[in-house]
């Protein structure tokens, strides 16, 4: 849980306005600690050959089902890569010692 979520919950559900510091102190008093969340370190690993097969297979299937039979002004492109790159670390509260 994040402090902002705790503040929002108390405001919405219990109609109580409290500061982030109050939520922080209360969670610590209840035995919770602020920790860095674990992340998935493994990710997916594909060889170049496997990646080539996937894209060629995808292109062939899209060609067969008529996906590319459209006007050129209706075609767009999106480029994305899953590199497991993390730009920030997630932190949250968890039961201390657990």
Chimera marker file (.cmm) of the C-alpha trace (Angstrom):
<marker_set name="trace">
<marker id="1" x="0.000" y="0.000" z="0.000" r="1" g="1" b="0" radius="0.5"/>
<marker id="2" x="1.194" y="3.507" z="-0.770" r="1" g="1" b="0" radius="0.5"/>
<marker id="3" x="0.717" y="6.409" z="1.605" r="1" g="1" b="0" radius="0.5"/>
<marker id="4" x="-1.377" y="8.346" z="-0.929" r="1" g="1" b="0" radius="0.5"/>
<marker id="5" x="-3.703" y="5.320" z="-1.259" r="1" g="1" b="0" radius="0.5"/>
<marker id="6" x="-4.130" y="5.194" z="2.511" r="1" g="1" b="0" radius="0.5"/>
<marker id="7" x="-4.933" y="8.896" z="2.676" r="1" g="1" b="0" radius="0.5"/>
<marker id="8" x="-7.438" y="8.540" z="-0.187" r="1" g="1" b="0" radius="0.5"/>
<marker id="9" x="-9.080" y="5.478" z="1.389" r="1" g="1" b="0" radius="0.5"/>
<marker id="10" x="-9.574" y="7.212" z="4.738" r="1" g="1" b="0" radius="0.5"/>
<marker id="11" x="-10.982" y="10.315" z="3.022" r="1" g="1" b="0" radius="0.5"/>
<marker id="12" x="-13.378" y="8.399" z="0.763" r="1" g="1" b="0" radius="0.5"/>
<marker id="13" x="-14.484" y="5.488" z="2.934" r="1" g="1" b="0" radius="0.5"/>
<marker id="14" x="-14.283" y="6.894" z="6.466" r="1" g="1" b="0" radius="0.5"/>
<marker id="15" x="-14.587" y="10.608" z="5.627" r="1" g="1" b="0" radius="0.5"/>
<marker id="16" x="-11.432" y="11.340" z="7.653" r="1" g="1" b="0" radius="0.5"/>
<marker id="17" x="-8.731" y="13.698" z="6.424" r="1" g="1" b="0" radius="0.5"/>
<marker id="18" x="-5.252" y="12.711" z="7.555" r="1" g="1" b="0" radius="0.5"/>
<marker id="19" x="-1.748" y="13.475" z="6.342" r="1" g="1" b="0" radius="0.5"/>
<marker id="20" x="0.641" y="11.021" z="4.716" r="1" g="1" b="0" radius="0.5"/>
<marker id="21" x="2.796" y="11.285" z="7.829" r="1" g="1" b="0" radius="0.5"/>
<marker id="22" x="-0.138" y="10.148" z="10.005" r="1" g="1" b="0" radius="0.5"/>
<marker id="23" x="-0.710" y="7.125" z="7.766" r="1" g="1" b="0" radius="0.5"/>
<marker id="24" x="3.042" y="6.405" z="7.803" r="1" g="1" b="0" radius="0.5"/>
<marker id="25" x="3.250" y="6.589" z="11.605" r="1" g="1" b="0" radius="0.5"/>
<marker id="26" x="0.132" y="4.459" z="12.055" r="1" g="1" b="0" radius="0.5"/>
<marker id="27" x="1.369" y="1.745" z="9.696" r="1" g="1" b="0" radius="0.5"/>
<marker id="28" x="4.739" y="1.629" z="11.440" r="1" g="1" b="0" radius="0.5"/>
<marker id="29" x="3.032" y="1.421" z="14.842" r="1" g="1" b="0" radius="0.5"/>
<marker id="30" x="0.964" y="-1.498" z="13.524" r="1" g="1" b="0" radius="0.5"/>
<marker id="31" x="4.131" y="-3.404" z="12.589" r="1" g="1" b="0" radius="0.5"/>
<marker id="32" x="4.518" y="-2.502" z="8.917" r="1" g="1" b="0" radius="0.5"/>
<marker id="33" x="7.722" y="-1.296" z="7.300" r="1" g="1" b="0" radius="0.5"/>
<marker id="34" x="8.420" y="0.607" z="4.096" r="1" g="1" b="0" radius="0.5"/>
<marker id="35" x="10.184" y="-1.661" z="1.610" r="1" g="1" b="0" radius="0.5"/>
<marker id="36" x="11.383" y="-1.810" z="-1.945" r="1" g="1" b="0" radius="0.5"/>
<marker id="37" x="9.138" y="-4.200" z="-3.898" r="1" g="1" b="0" radius="0.5"/>
<marker id="38" x="10.683" y="-7.197" z="-5.601" r="1" g="1" b="0" radius="0.5"/>
<marker id="39" x="10.758" y="-7.093" z="-9.365" r="1" g="1" b="0" radius="0.5"/>
<marker id="40" x="10.837" y="-9.759" z="-12.021" r="1" g="1" b="0" radius="0.5"/>
<marker id="41" x="14.508" y="-10.112" z="-12.888" r="1" g="1" b="0" radius="0.5"/>
<marker id="42" x="14.145" y="-12.894" z="-15.431" r="1" g="1" b="0" radius="0.5"/>
<marker id="43" x="12.055" y="-11.490" z="-18.232" r="1" g="1" b="0" radius="0.5"/>
<marker id="44" x="11.736" y="-13.270" z="-21.543" r="1" g="1" b="0" radius="0.5"/>
<marker id="45" x="14.743" y="-14.413" z="-23.480" r="1" g="1" b="0" radius="0.5"/>
<marker id="46" x="14.463" y="-15.251" z="-27.157" r="1" g="1" b="0" radius="0.5"/>
<marker id="47" x="17.268" y="-15.870" z="-29.608" r="1" g="1" b="0" radius="0.5"/>
<marker id="48" x="17.484" y="-13.806" z="-32.789" r="1" g="1" b="0" radius="0.5"/>
<marker id="49" x="16.266" y="-16.817" z="-34.757" r="1" g="1" b="0" radius="0.5"/>
<marker id="50" x="13.227" y="-17.211" z="-32.466" r="1" g="1" b="0" radius="0.5"/>
<marker id="51" x="12.437" y="-13.488" z="-32.798" r="1" g="1" b="0" radius="0.5"/>
<marker id="52" x="12.763" y="-13.686" z="-36.589" r="1" g="1" b="0" radius="0.5"/>
<marker id="53" x="10.416" y="-16.680" z="-36.678" r="1" g="1" b="0" radius="0.5"/>
<marker id="54" x="7.824" y="-14.866" z="-34.565" r="1" g="1" b="0" radius="0.5"/>
<marker id="55" x="7.777" y="-11.737" z="-36.731" r="1" g="1" b="0" radius="0.5"/>
<marker id="56" x="7.757" y="-13.667" z="-40.021" r="1" g="1" b="0" radius="0.5"/>
<marker id="57" x="4.943" y="-15.892" z="-38.729" r="1" g="1" b="0" radius="0.5"/>
<marker id="58" x="2.975" y="-12.829" z="-37.606" r="1" g="1" b="0" radius="0.5"/>
<marker id="59" x="3.472" y="-11.082" z="-40.968" r="1" g="1" b="0" radius="0.5"/>
<marker id="60" x="2.423" y="-14.209" z="-42.901" r="1" g="1" b="0" radius="0.5"/>
<marker id="61" x="-0.741" y="-14.661" z="-40.829" r="1" g="1" b="0" radius="0.5"/>
<marker id="62" x="-1.685" y="-10.980" z="-41.169" r="1" g="1" b="0" radius="0.5"/>
<marker id="63" x="-1.108" y="-11.146" z="-44.918" r="1" g="1" b="0" radius="0.5"/>
<marker id="64" x="-3.252" y="-14.307" z="-45.235" r="1" g="1" b="0" radius="0.5"/>
<marker id="65" x="-6.153" y="-12.848" z="-43.234" r="1" g="1" b="0" radius="0.5"/>
<marker id="66" x="-6.154" y="-9.617" z="-45.294" r="1" g="1" b="0" radius="0.5"/>
<marker id="67" x="-4.920" y="-7.322" z="-42.546" r="1" g="1" b="0" radius="0.5"/>
<marker id="68" x="-2.702" y="-5.408" z="-44.983" r="1" g="1" b="0" radius="0.5"/>
<marker id="69" x="-5.452" y="-4.979" z="-47.612" r="1" g="1" b="0" radius="0.5"/>
<marker id="70" x="-6.141" y="-1.351" z="-46.722" r="1" g="1" b="0" radius="0.5"/>
<marker id="71" x="-5.464" y="2.134" z="-48.031" r="1" g="1" b="0" radius="0.5"/>
<marker id="72" x="-1.929" y="3.390" z="-47.339" r="1" g="1" b="0" radius="0.5"/>
<marker id="73" x="-3.198" y="6.464" z="-45.484" r="1" g="1" b="0" radius="0.5"/>
<marker id="74" x="-4.844" y="4.100" z="-42.947" r="1" g="1" b="0" radius="0.5"/>
<marker id="75" x="-1.575" y="2.358" z="-42.025" r="1" g="1" b="0" radius="0.5"/>
<marker id="76" x="0.334" y="3.270" z="-38.863" r="1" g="1" b="0" radius="0.5"/>
<marker id="77" x="3.282" y="1.863" z="-37.024" r="1" g="1" b="0" radius="0.5"/>
<marker id="78" x="4.126" y="1.336" z="-33.387" r="1" g="1" b="0" radius="0.5"/>
<marker id="79" x="7.527" y="0.227" z="-32.189" r="1" g="1" b="0" radius="0.5"/>
<marker id="80" x="8.008" y="-1.191" z="-28.705" r="1" g="1" b="0" radius="0.5"/>
<marker id="81" x="10.453" y="-3.464" z="-26.986" r="1" g="1" b="0" radius="0.5"/>
<marker id="82" x="10.170" y="-5.334" z="-23.703" r="1" g="1" b="0" radius="0.5"/>
<marker id="83" x="13.656" y="-4.966" z="-22.253" r="1" g="1" b="0" radius="0.5"/>
<marker id="84" x="12.734" y="-5.298" z="-18.568" r="1" g="1" b="0" radius="0.5"/>
<marker id="85" x="14.236" y="-1.826" z="-18.106" r="1" g="1" b="0" radius="0.5"/>
<marker id="86" x="13.038" y="-0.164" z="-14.932" r="1" g="1" b="0" radius="0.5"/>
<marker id="87" x="13.040" y="3.626" z="-14.723" r="1" g="1" b="0" radius="0.5"/>
<marker id="88" x="12.006" y="3.687" z="-11.080" r="1" g="1" b="0" radius="0.5"/>
<marker id="89" x="11.829" y="1.473" z="-8.027" r="1" g="1" b="0" radius="0.5"/>
<marker id="90" x="8.471" y="0.654" z="-6.487" r="1" g="1" b="0" radius="0.5"/>
<marker id="91" x="8.112" y="0.893" z="-2.731" r="1" g="1" b="0" radius="0.5"/>
<marker id="92" x="5.226" y="-0.085" z="-0.498" r="1" g="1" b="0" radius="0.5"/>
<marker id="93" x="4.375" y="-1.094" z="3.041" r="1" g="1" b="0" radius="0.5"/>
<marker id="94" x="4.543" y="-4.740" z="4.046" r="1" g="1" b="0" radius="0.5"/>
<marker id="95" x="4.262" y="-6.576" z="7.341" r="1" g="1" b="0" radius="0.5"/>
<marker id="96" x="7.591" y="-6.250" z="9.132" r="1" g="1" b="0" radius="0.5"/>
<marker id="97" x="9.586" y="-9.484" z="9.377" r="1" g="1" b="0" radius="0.5"/>
<marker id="98" x="7.371" y="-11.211" z="6.811" r="1" g="1" b="0" radius="0.5"/>
<link id1="1" id2="2" r="1" g="1" b="0" radius="0.2"/>
<link id1="2" id2="3" r="1" g="1" b="0" radius="0.2"/>
<link id1="3" id2="4" r="1" g="1" b="0" radius="0.2"/>
<link id1="4" id2="5" r="1" g="1" b="0" radius="0.2"/>
<link id1="5" id2="6" r="1" g="1" b="0" radius="0.2"/>
<link id1="6" id2="7" r="1" g="1" b="0" radius="0.2"/>
<link id1="7" id2="8" r="1" g="1" b="0" radius="0.2"/>
<link id1="8" id2="9" r="1" g="1" b="0" radius="0.2"/>
<link id1="9" id2="10" r="1" g="1" b="0" radius="0.2"/>
<link id1="10" id2="11" r="1" g="1" b="0" radius="0.2"/>
<link id1="11" id2="12" r="1" g="1" b="0" radius="0.2"/>
<link id1="12" id2="13" r="1" g="1" b="0" radius="0.2"/>
<link id1="13" id2="14" r="1" g="1" b="0" radius="0.2"/>
<link id1="14" id2="15" r="1" g="1" b="0" radius="0.2"/>
<link id1="15" id2="16" r="1" g="1" b="0" radius="0.2"/>
<link id1="16" id2="17" r="1" g="1" b="0" radius="0.2"/>
<link id1="17" id2="18" r="1" g="1" b="0" radius="0.2"/>
<link id1="18" id2="19" r="1" g="1" b="0" radius="0.2"/>
<link id1="19" id2="20" r="1" g="1" b="0" radius="0.2"/>
<link id1="20" id2="21" r="1" g="1" b="0" radius="0.2"/>
<link id1="21" id2="22" r="1" g="1" b="0" radius="0.2"/>
<link id1="22" id2="23" r="1" g="1" b="0" radius="0.2"/>
<link id1="23" id2="24" r="1" g="1" b="0" radius="0.2"/>
<link id1="24" id2="25" r="1" g="1" b="0" radius="0.2"/>
<link id1="25" id2="26" r="1" g="1" b="0" radius="0.2"/>
<link id1="26" id2="27" r="1" g="1" b="0" radius="0.2"/>
<link id1="27" id2="28" r="1" g="1" b="0" radius="0.2"/>
<link id1="28" id2="29" r="1" g="1" b="0" radius="0.2"/>
<link id1="29" id2="30" r="1" g="1" b="0" radius="0.2"/>
<link id1="30" id2="31" r="1" g="1" b="0" radius="0.2"/>
<link id1="31" id2="32" r="1" g="1" b="0" radius="0.2"/>
<link id1="32" id2="33" r="1" g="1" b="0" radius="0.2"/>
<link id1="33" id2="34" r="1" g="1" b="0" radius="0.2"/>
<link id1="34" id2="35" r="1" g="1" b="0" radius="0.2"/>
<link id1="35" id2="36" r="1" g="1" b="0" radius="0.2"/>
<link id1="36" id2="37" r="1" g="1" b="0" radius="0.2"/>
<link id1="37" id2="38" r="1" g="1" b="0" radius="0.2"/>
<link id1="38" id2="39" r="1" g="1" b="0" radius="0.2"/>
<link id1="39" id2="40" r="1" g="1" b="0" radius="0.2"/>
<link id1="40" id2="41" r="1" g="1" b="0" radius="0.2"/>
<link id1="41" id2="42" r="1" g="1" b="0" radius="0.2"/>
<link id1="42" id2="43" r="1" g="1" b="0" radius="0.2"/>
<link id1="43" id2="44" r="1" g="1" b="0" radius="0.2"/>
<link id1="44" id2="45" r="1" g="1" b="0" radius="0.2"/>
<link id1="45" id2="46" r="1" g="1" b="0" radius="0.2"/>
<link id1="46" id2="47" r="1" g="1" b="0" radius="0.2"/>
<link id1="47" id2="48" r="1" g="1" b="0" radius="0.2"/>
<link id1="48" id2="49" r="1" g="1" b="0" radius="0.2"/>
<link id1="49" id2="50" r="1" g="1" b="0" radius="0.2"/>
<link id1="50" id2="51" r="1" g="1" b="0" radius="0.2"/>
<link id1="51" id2="52" r="1" g="1" b="0" radius="0.2"/>
<link id1="52" id2="53" r="1" g="1" b="0" radius="0.2"/>
<link id1="53" id2="54" r="1" g="1" b="0" radius="0.2"/>
<link id1="54" id2="55" r="1" g="1" b="0" radius="0.2"/>
<link id1="55" id2="56" r="1" g="1" b="0" radius="0.2"/>
<link id1="56" id2="57" r="1" g="1" b="0" radius="0.2"/>
<link id1="57" id2="58" r="1" g="1" b="0" radius="0.2"/>
<link id1="58" id2="59" r="1" g="1" b="0" radius="0.2"/>
<link id1="59" id2="60" r="1" g="1" b="0" radius="0.2"/>
<link id1="60" id2="61" r="1" g="1" b="0" radius="0.2"/>
<link id1="61" id2="62" r="1" g="1" b="0" radius="0.2"/>
<link id1="62" id2="63" r="1" g="1" b="0" radius="0.2"/>
<link id1="63" id2="64" r="1" g="1" b="0" radius="0.2"/>
<link id1="64" id2="65" r="1" g="1" b="0" radius="0.2"/>
<link id1="65" id2="66" r="1" g="1" b="0" radius="0.2"/>
<link id1="66" id2="67" r="1" g="1" b="0" radius="0.2"/>
<link id1="67" id2="68" r="1" g="1" b="0" radius="0.2"/>
<link id1="68" id2="69" r="1" g="1" b="0" radius="0.2"/>
<link id1="69" id2="70" r="1" g="1" b="0" radius="0.2"/>
<link id1="70" id2="71" r="1" g="1" b="0" radius="0.2"/>
<link id1="71" id2="72" r="1" g="1" b="0" radius="0.2"/>
<link id1="72" id2="73" r="1" g="1" b="0" radius="0.2"/>
<link id1="73" id2="74" r="1" g="1" b="0" radius="0.2"/>
<link id1="74" id2="75" r="1" g="1" b="0" radius="0.2"/>
<link id1="75" id2="76" r="1" g="1" b="0" radius="0.2"/>
<link id1="76" id2="77" r="1" g="1" b="0" radius="0.2"/>
<link id1="77" id2="78" r="1" g="1" b="0" radius="0.2"/>
<link id1="78" id2="79" r="1" g="1" b="0" radius="0.2"/>
<link id1="79" id2="80" r="1" g="1" b="0" radius="0.2"/>
<link id1="80" id2="81" r="1" g="1" b="0" radius="0.2"/>
<link id1="81" id2="82" r="1" g="1" b="0" radius="0.2"/>
<link id1="82" id2="83" r="1" g="1" b="0" radius="0.2"/>
<link id1="83" id2="84" r="1" g="1" b="0" radius="0.2"/>
<link id1="84" id2="85" r="1" g="1" b="0" radius="0.2"/>
<link id1="85" id2="86" r="1" g="1" b="0" radius="0.2"/>
<link id1="86" id2="87" r="1" g="1" b="0" radius="0.2"/>
<link id1="87" id2="88" r="1" g="1" b="0" radius="0.2"/>
<link id1="88" id2="89" r="1" g="1" b="0" radius="0.2"/>
<link id1="89" id2="90" r="1" g="1" b="0" radius="0.2"/>
<link id1="90" id2="91" r="1" g="1" b="0" radius="0.2"/>
<link id1="91" id2="92" r="1" g="1" b="0" radius="0.2"/>
<link id1="92" id2="93" r="1" g="1" b="0" radius="0.2"/>
<link id1="93" id2="94" r="1" g="1" b="0" radius="0.2"/>
<link id1="94" id2="95" r="1" g="1" b="0" radius="0.2"/>
<link id1="95" id2="96" r="1" g="1" b="0" radius="0.2"/>
<link id1="96" id2="97" r="1" g="1" b="0" radius="0.2"/>
<link id1="97" id2="98" r="1" g="1" b="0" radius="0.2"/>
</marker_set>
